[in-house]
Amino acid sequence: MNLIAPLLLLTILSACYSVDLTHKDCGSAGQIVRVFSDDCADPVCKAKKGKSYQIQIEFKPNTDVTKLTASLYGVISGIPIPFPLPQPDACVSCGNVCPISAGTETTYSQALKVEPAYPAMKIVSRWVLQSQDSKTVCVEIPVVIIS
């Protein structure tokens, strides 16, 4: 049986289910190409407690990157509150691609669980990818945490 056609169809269908997320650049030195998730159904992600969500950020650094550290903040009433990430080494989360040459399109990917203890609310998640020289990526993504 020829498996190429079903695999091609699956690849095309999975690409169709990625949702571009509403986002705002908050001072990136590099270029944000796309912010998306396969787990969210709407541009403003409605994150259900107890589920995991993967966020992907496609970007192009403006300088060569040898080290990249990821940080996540929940911005509540204008105050950024740090959230621990399971993998703060963004080079690993990008698929162990460091060093990254300037202008090379790269995808950062991180999955997080929305803990049942989190309150249901609207929040802005601020993702920062800090290189050895600058804040390569700073992007704010609105999220609604639901029960």
C-alpha atoms as one frame of an Amber mdcrd trajectory, in Angstrom:
protein
   0.000   0.000   0.000   1.303   3.428  -0.898   1.728   5.470   2.315   3.003
   8.656   0.693  -0.443  10.042  -0.213  -1.952   9.583   3.297   1.154  11.079
   4.928   1.044  14.064   2.573  -2.646  14.595   3.333  -1.979  14.398   7.087
   0.801  16.984   6.768  -1.454  19.352   4.813  -4.332  18.927   7.279  -2.107
  19.517  10.315  -0.840  22.755   8.740  -4.455  23.860   8.302  -5.149  23.480
  12.016  -2.429  25.900  13.147  -4.002  29.131  14.342  -2.104  32.405  14.080
  -2.350  34.029  17.494  -3.040  37.676  18.181   0.233  39.181  19.394   2.163
  42.408  19.859   5.894  43.011  19.560   7.142  44.433  22.882  10.646  45.452
  21.839  12.246  42.675  19.794  15.676  43.274  18.297  14.945  40.499  15.775
  11.965  40.026  13.460   8.877  38.121  14.595   7.637  36.168  11.565   4.668
  34.287  13.033   3.145  33.338  16.392   0.863  30.300  16.316  -0.485  27.248
  18.098  -1.908  23.914  16.996  -3.790  23.702  20.307  -5.811  26.935  20.169
  -8.966  27.292  18.090  -9.095  31.108  18.060  -6.573  33.950  17.550  -7.036
  34.823  21.234  -6.407  31.450  22.828  -8.975  30.202  25.303  -6.813  28.014
  27.533  -8.779  25.444  29.516  -7.526  24.568  32.973  -5.849  21.166  33.118
  -4.882  21.117  29.413  -1.499  21.700  27.794  -0.889  24.203  25.018   2.053
  24.579  22.690   3.069  28.048  21.571   5.347  28.472  18.577   7.183  31.652
  17.643   8.890  31.910  14.264  11.575  34.598  14.284  14.709  35.864  12.538
  17.496  37.180  14.772  19.186  40.382  13.622  22.611  39.199  14.885  24.293
  35.813  15.235  22.981  33.994  18.326  25.192  31.666  20.349  23.028  31.540
  23.481  19.267  32.044  23.830  17.360  32.049  27.107  13.558  31.967  27.298
  11.448  33.732  29.915   7.693  33.888  30.380   5.743  36.505  32.294   2.069
  36.815  33.015   1.246  40.511  32.776  -1.574  41.302  35.191  -2.675  44.939
  35.594   0.574  45.994  33.898   2.772  44.033  36.325   4.902  41.229  34.809
   4.916  38.120  37.033   7.525  35.491  36.080   6.352  31.947  35.322   8.864
  29.088  35.385   9.439  27.334  32.089  10.192  23.602  31.904  13.032  24.362
  29.448  14.530  27.884  29.734  17.308  27.062  27.238  15.641  28.344  24.079
  18.373  26.796  21.905  17.045  23.394  23.025  13.424  24.514  22.484  14.355
  25.577  18.948  15.633  22.073  18.165  19.273  22.461  19.289  20.041  24.845
  16.439  22.433  27.244  18.201  24.406  28.967  16.965  21.790  30.688  14.805
  23.046  32.946  12.014  21.563  36.420  11.674  18.504  36.393   9.390  17.909
  32.636   9.723  14.234  31.822  10.289  13.954  29.713  13.443  10.988  28.349
  15.398  10.869  28.459  19.178   8.380  25.983  20.641   7.238  25.538  24.238
   4.393  23.511  25.736   2.825  24.535  29.035   0.076  23.100  31.159  -2.653
  25.416  32.414  -2.763  24.344  36.044  -6.207  23.770  37.604  -5.269  26.197
  40.391  -4.887  29.140  37.973  -7.755  31.611  38.242 -10.105  32.014  35.270
  -9.161  35.390  33.792  -7.822  37.357  30.848  -4.048  37.650  30.900  -1.238
  38.781  28.639   1.611  36.298  28.322   4.958  37.967  27.583   7.534  35.700
  25.964  11.155  36.872  25.907  14.036  35.201  24.084  17.234  36.835  25.314
  20.439  36.287  23.332  23.940  37.042  24.487  23.569  40.572  23.026  19.941
  41.627  23.115  16.283  40.807  23.553  15.989  38.920  20.259  12.245  38.322
  20.741   9.726  40.022  23.000   6.137  39.196  22.161   2.917  39.638  24.113
   0.067  37.194  23.495  -3.368  37.688  25.068  -4.834  34.535  26.614  -8.143
  33.792  28.329  -7.924  31.118  31.021 -11.232  29.265  31.287 -12.596  26.556
  33.595
